[in-house]
Amino acid sequence: MTAGPFAIPVINISPFLDGGDAERQRTARAFGEAFEQVGFATIMGHGIDAKLIEETYAAMREFFALPLDQKLKSTPPEKAKSRGYLPVGIESVAATLSGETPPDLCEALVFYGLARPRASDAKPIIWPERPPAIHELVPRYHEALKRLGQQLVRLASLALDLPETFLDPFFEDPGIVLRFVNYPDQLEPPAPGQLRYGAHHDYGGLTILRQDDAPGGLEVRDLKGVWHPVPPSPDGFVINIGDLMSRWTNGRWRSTLHRVVNPGREISGTTQRLSMVTFFSPNEQSEIACLPSCVTLDKPARWPPVKAGDYIHDKIMKSMDIASGKAT
């Protein structure tokens, strides 16, 4: 990746999936450079069926078009709402960095725990009644993104100068959260400082995003503090890493600040936006300590080991302001 004007790297990963050793190594180098320099990349050649993506997207648009009282039937009772329907106004991700902030102008449908049979103490998955296609499409989409995530983990191992299977044990039973996020039309002006999704770092391992091209989209901040849009790609996924992955690499890979901005008030047509986000993280019980290839005598480990699940859970609590008792 050459120096020049700020740009989100675009990486075709098909040579890694289907090529020889030299092609796989070249792809890994490009992947590593993207996360060392920018923290974001758009991947192409991922092999996921375009029809599955389109049908899942259409089903989610149908769900979010339902009346609010019907969507609220899928809201969980607990305060830490990591599953089901999350209405507008209960989350502020910027609070994980800057304290109290206005709530984000989005709603979400979240699925967690599809990767394995439900343990006796786990909370059940909340399935909306409508549209019925969700019941068939979400598990298929989940399996496709799980396979992609595991391929990206192997690509990451090579990019970090480790054996290709080094990270596999941490992701044998991965933490996978599917988060389908709807950004409604803004009929009223936002409050001061209020965004569709406030400036934040992601919390865990890898984030895999399918975004559309509606106005008011994703932006990332460079090292000089300048914000840049992330161009949508109908055939690609946007990949970025979270704080846990940056910590794992001893800061070698960047967890980049990003946000979803409001559409311009001058736009006359609809500005509704739908993003399909997959958070792919190590198993909750994994101990995350600096990787051996990222620690030297000149650069010792900057952070102590943490348990993956505890680290991510703490971030979620802060985003909903549960620790202070303000969440409902």
C-alpha positions as CSV (number, residue, x, y, z in Angstrom):
1,M,0.0,0.0,0.0
2,T,1.6,3.3,-1.1
3,A,1.6,6.6,0.7
4,G,-0.7,9.4,-0.6
5,P,-4.1,10.9,0.0
6,F,-6.1,9.1,2.7
7,A,-8.0,6.2,1.3
8,I,-9.6,3.0,2.6
9,P,-7.6,0.1,1.2
10,V,-9.4,-2.3,-1.1
11,I,-8.2,-5.9,-0.9
12,N,-9.2,-8.8,-3.0
13,I,-8.9,-11.8,-0.7
14,S,-9.7,-14.4,-3.4
15,P,-5.9,-15.0,-3.9
16,F,-5.7,-16.0,-0.2
17,L,-8.7,-18.3,-0.5
18,D,-7.8,-20.0,-3.7
19,G,-4.2,-19.1,-4.6
20,G,-0.7,-20.4,-4.0
21,D,1.7,-19.6,-1.2
22,A,3.1,-16.5,-2.9
23,E,-0.3,-15.1,-3.6
24,R,-1.5,-15.8,-0.1
25,Q,1.5,-14.1,1.4
26,R,1.0,-11.0,-0.8
27,T,-2.6,-10.8,0.3
28,A,-1.6,-11.2,4.0
29,R,0.9,-8.3,3.7
30,A,-1.7,-6.0,2.2
31,F,-4.2,-7.0,4.9
32,G,-1.6,-6.3,7.6
33,E,-0.6,-2.9,6.1
34,A,-4.2,-1.8,6.0
35,F,-4.7,-2.4,9.7
36,E,-1.3,-1.0,10.7
37,Q,-1.9,2.3,8.8
38,V,-5.6,2.8,8.6
39,G,-7.5,0.2,10.7
40,F,-10.1,-0.3,8.0
41,A,-10.2,-2.1,4.7
42,T,-12.8,-3.1,2.1
43,I,-12.5,-6.7,1.1
44,M,-13.6,-8.1,-2.3
45,G,-13.6,-11.7,-3.6
46,H,-15.0,-13.0,-0.3
47,G,-17.2,-15.7,-1.9
48,I,-20.4,-15.0,0.0
49,D,-23.5,-15.5,-2.2
50,A,-24.8,-12.1,-3.3
51,K,-28.4,-13.4,-3.3
52,L,-28.2,-14.3,0.4
53,I,-26.9,-10.8,1.2
54,E,-29.7,-9.2,-0.8
55,E,-32.5,-11.4,0.6
56,T,-31.3,-10.8,4.2
57,Y,-31.1,-7.1,3.6
58,A,-34.7,-7.1,2.2
59,A,-36.0,-9.1,5.2
60,M,-34.5,-6.6,7.6
61,R,-35.9,-3.6,5.8
62,E,-39.3,-5.3,6.1
63,F,-38.8,-5.8,9.9
64,F,-37.8,-2.2,10.5
65,A,-40.9,-1.0,8.5
66,L,-43.2,-2.6,11.1
67,P,-45.1,-0.4,13.6
68,L,-43.1,0.2,16.7
69,D,-45.4,-1.7,19.0
70,Q,-44.8,-4.8,16.9
71,K,-41.0,-4.4,17.0
72,L,-41.1,-3.8,20.8
73,K,-42.4,-7.4,21.2
74,S,-38.9,-8.5,20.4
75,T,-37.2,-6.4,23.1
76,P,-35.5,-8.3,26.0
77,P,-36.3,-7.4,29.6
78,E,-32.7,-7.2,30.9
79,K,-30.9,-3.8,31.0
80,A,-27.8,-5.0,29.1
81,K,-29.7,-5.4,25.8
82,S,-27.3,-7.6,23.8
83,R,-30.1,-9.4,21.9
84,G,-33.5,-8.7,20.3
85,Y,-34.9,-5.4,19.2
86,L,-33.1,-2.2,20.5
87,P,-35.3,0.9,19.9
88,V,-34.0,4.4,19.2
89,G,-32.7,6.2,22.3
90,I,-31.3,3.4,24.6
91,E,-27.7,3.4,23.4
92,S,-24.9,5.9,23.1
93,V,-21.6,4.3,21.9
94,A,-19.7,7.6,22.3
95,A,-20.2,7.2,26.0
96,T,-17.5,4.6,26.0
97,L,-15.0,7.4,25.3
98,S,-16.4,10.7,26.4
99,G,-18.9,10.1,29.2
100,E,-22.6,11.2,28.8
101,T,-23.6,11.9,25.2
102,P,-27.0,12.2,23.4
103,P,-28.5,8.8,22.4
104,D,-27.7,7.5,19.0
105,L,-30.3,7.9,16.2
106,C,-30.6,4.3,15.2
107,E,-32.5,1.1,16.1
108,A,-31.2,-2.4,15.9
109,L,-32.1,-6.1,15.7
110,V,-29.4,-8.2,17.4
111,F,-28.8,-11.9,17.3
112,Y,-26.2,-13.5,19.7
113,G,-25.6,-17.2,20.5
114,L,-26.4,-18.7,17.1
115,A,-22.9,-20.2,16.9
116,R,-23.5,-23.0,19.4
117,P,-26.3,-24.8,21.3
118,R,-27.7,-22.7,24.1
119,A,-26.2,-23.4,27.5
120,S,-28.5,-23.8,30.4
121,D,-27.7,-20.4,31.8
122,A,-27.7,-18.5,28.5
123,K,-30.5,-16.3,27.4
124,P,-32.7,-17.5,24.5
125,I,-32.5,-16.0,21.1
126,I,-35.4,-13.6,20.4
127,W,-37.0,-14.3,17.0
128,P,-39.4,-11.7,15.7
129,E,-42.7,-13.1,14.3
130,R,-42.5,-11.0,11.2
131,P,-41.2,-11.3,8.6
132,P,-41.1,-15.1,8.7
133,A,-38.2,-15.1,6.2
134,I,-35.9,-13.9,9.0
135,H,-36.1,-17.4,10.7
136,E,-34.5,-19.0,7.6
137,L,-32.2,-16.3,6.4
138,V,-30.5,-15.2,9.6
139,P,-29.0,-18.7,10.4
140,R,-27.8,-19.0,6.8
141,Y,-26.3,-15.5,6.9
142,H,-24.7,-16.3,10.2
143,E,-23.0,-19.4,8.9
144,A,-21.7,-17.6,5.8
145,L,-20.2,-14.8,8.0
146,K,-18.8,-17.3,10.5
147,R,-16.9,-19.0,7.6
148,L,-15.7,-15.7,6.4
149,G,-14.6,-14.6,9.9
150,Q,-12.6,-17.8,10.3
151,Q,-10.9,-17.2,7.0
152,L,-10.0,-13.7,8.0
153,V,-8.6,-14.9,11.2
154,R,-6.2,-17.1,9.3
155,L,-5.3,-14.2,7.0
156,A,-4.7,-12.2,10.1
157,S,-2.3,-14.8,11.6
158,L,-0.2,-14.7,8.4
159,A,-0.3,-10.9,8.4
160,L,1.0,-10.8,12.0
161,D,4.0,-13.1,11.2
162,L,2.4,-16.1,12.9
163,P,1.7,-19.6,11.6
164,E,-1.6,-19.6,9.7
165,T,-3.5,-21.6,12.3
166,F,-2.0,-19.8,15.3
167,L,-5.3,-17.9,16.2
168,D,-7.6,-20.8,15.4
169,P,-8.0,-22.1,18.9
170,F,-9.2,-18.7,20.1
171,F,-12.0,-18.8,17.5
172,E,-13.1,-22.4,17.6
173,D,-16.2,-21.3,19.5
174,P,-16.2,-17.6,18.5
175,G,-18.3,-14.8,19.9
176,I,-20.5,-13.8,17.0
177,V,-23.0,-11.0,17.2
178,L,-25.2,-10.1,14.2
179,R,-26.4,-6.6,14.5
180,F,-28.8,-5.3,11.9
181,V,-28.9,-1.5,12.3
182,N,-31.6,0.8,10.8
183,Y,-31.0,4.6,10.7
184,P,-34.4,6.1,10.1
185,D,-35.3,9.3,8.3
186,Q,-34.6,12.2,10.6
187,L,-37.9,14.1,10.6
188,E,-36.7,16.4,13.4
189,P,-33.2,18.0,13.6
190,P,-30.8,16.1,15.9
191,A,-29.9,17.5,19.2
192,P,-26.5,19.2,19.5
193,G,-23.8,16.6,19.2
194,Q,-26.2,13.8,18.4
195,L,-25.3,11.5,15.5
196,R,-26.7,8.4,13.9
197,Y,-23.9,6.6,15.7
198,G,-21.5,8.5,17.8
199,A,-17.7,8.5,17.5
200,H,-16.4,5.2,19.0
201,H,-14.0,2.3,18.7
202,D,-15.4,-1.1,18.2
203,Y,-14.9,-3.4,21.2
204,G,-13.8,-6.8,20.1
205,G,-11.9,-8.7,17.4
206,L,-13.0,-8.1,13.8
207,T,-16.0,-6.2,12.5
208,I,-17.5,-7.2,9.1
209,L,-19.9,-4.6,7.7
210,R,-22.2,-4.6,4.7
211,Q,-23.3,-1.0,4.3
212,D,-25.6,0.6,1.7
213,D,-25.2,3.9,-0.2
214,A,-27.9,6.0,1.6
215,P,-26.9,9.5,2.6
216,G,-25.4,10.0,6.1
217,G,-22.9,7.2,6.3
218,L,-19.8,5.8,7.9
219,E,-16.7,8.0,8.5
220,V,-13.3,7.2,10.0
221,R,-10.8,9.6,11.6
222,D,-7.2,9.7,10.6
223,L,-4.2,10.4,12.8
224,K,-4.5,14.1,12.2
225,G,-8.1,14.2,13.4
226,V,-9.6,14.6,10.0
227,W,-12.8,12.6,9.2
228,H,-13.1,10.7,5.9
229,P,-16.1,8.9,4.4
230,V,-15.9,5.1,3.9
231,P,-17.2,4.5,0.3
232,P,-19.9,1.8,0.1
233,S,-19.2,-1.2,-2.2
234,P,-22.2,-3.3,-3.3
235,D,-19.9,-6.3,-3.7
236,G,-17.6,-5.8,-0.7
237,F,-17.5,-5.9,3.1
238,V,-15.9,-3.2,5.2
239,I,-13.5,-4.7,7.8
240,N,-12.1,-3.0,10.9
241,I,-10.6,-4.2,14.1
242,G,-11.8,-3.5,17.7
243,D,-10.0,-2.4,20.8
244,L,-9.5,-6.0,21.9
245,M,-7.7,-6.9,18.7
246,S,-5.5,-3.8,18.9
247,R,-4.6,-4.7,22.4
248,W,-3.8,-8.3,21.3
249,T,-1.4,-6.9,18.7
250,N,0.2,-4.6,21.3
251,G,-1.0,-1.6,19.3
252,R,0.5,-2.8,16.0
253,W,-3.0,-2.8,14.5
254,R,-5.1,0.3,14.9
255,S,-8.6,0.4,16.4
256,T,-9.7,3.4,14.5
257,L,-12.3,6.0,15.7
258,H,-15.4,6.0,13.5
259,R,-18.9,7.3,13.4
260,V,-22.1,7.4,11.3
261,V,-23.0,10.9,10.5
262,N,-26.4,12.6,10.0
263,P,-27.7,13.2,6.5
264,G,-27.8,16.7,5.3
265,R,-31.0,18.6,6.2
266,E,-31.3,19.8,2.6
267,I,-31.9,16.3,1.2
268,S,-35.5,16.0,0.1
269,G,-35.7,12.2,-0.5
270,T,-35.5,9.4,2.0
271,T,-32.2,9.0,3.9
272,Q,-33.1,5.7,5.6
273,R,-29.9,3.6,5.9
274,L,-29.5,-0.1,6.8
275,S,-26.3,-1.7,7.9
276,M,-25.6,-5.4,8.5
277,V,-22.8,-5.8,11.0
278,T,-21.1,-8.9,12.2
279,F,-18.9,-8.7,15.3
280,F,-16.4,-11.7,15.3
281,S,-14.5,-12.1,18.5
282,P,-12.5,-14.7,20.3
283,N,-14.3,-17.1,22.6
284,E,-15.5,-15.3,25.8
285,Q,-13.3,-17.4,28.0
286,S,-10.1,-16.7,26.0
287,E,-7.2,-15.0,27.8
288,I,-6.0,-12.2,25.5
289,A,-2.3,-11.4,26.0
290,C,0.0,-9.7,23.6
291,L,0.9,-11.9,20.7
292,P,4.5,-13.2,20.6
293,S,5.2,-11.6,17.2
294,C,4.1,-8.2,18.5
295,V,6.4,-8.1,21.6
296,T,10.1,-7.3,21.5
297,L,12.7,-6.1,24.0
298,D,12.3,-2.6,22.6
299,K,8.5,-2.9,22.7
300,P,7.3,-4.8,25.7
301,A,3.6,-5.6,26.3
302,R,1.7,-2.4,26.9
303,W,-1.4,-4.1,28.6
304,P,-1.9,-7.0,31.0
305,P,-3.9,-10.1,29.9
306,V,-7.7,-9.8,29.9
307,K,-10.6,-12.3,29.4
308,A,-12.3,-11.5,26.1
309,G,-15.9,-11.7,27.3
310,D,-15.3,-9.6,30.4
311,Y,-13.6,-6.9,28.3
312,I,-16.3,-6.6,25.7
313,H,-19.1,-6.8,28.3
314,D,-17.7,-3.8,30.2
315,K,-17.7,-1.8,27.0
316,I,-21.4,-2.7,26.3
317,M,-22.3,-1.6,29.9
318,K,-20.7,1.8,29.4
319,S,-22.5,2.3,26.0
320,M,-25.8,1.9,27.7
321,D,-24.7,3.8,30.9
322,I,-25.7,0.8,33.0
323,A,-22.9,1.3,35.5
324,S,-24.4,4.6,36.6
325,G,-27.9,3.2,36.8
326,K,-29.3,5.4,34.0
327,A,-30.3,2.6,31.6
328,T,-33.7,1.2,31.7
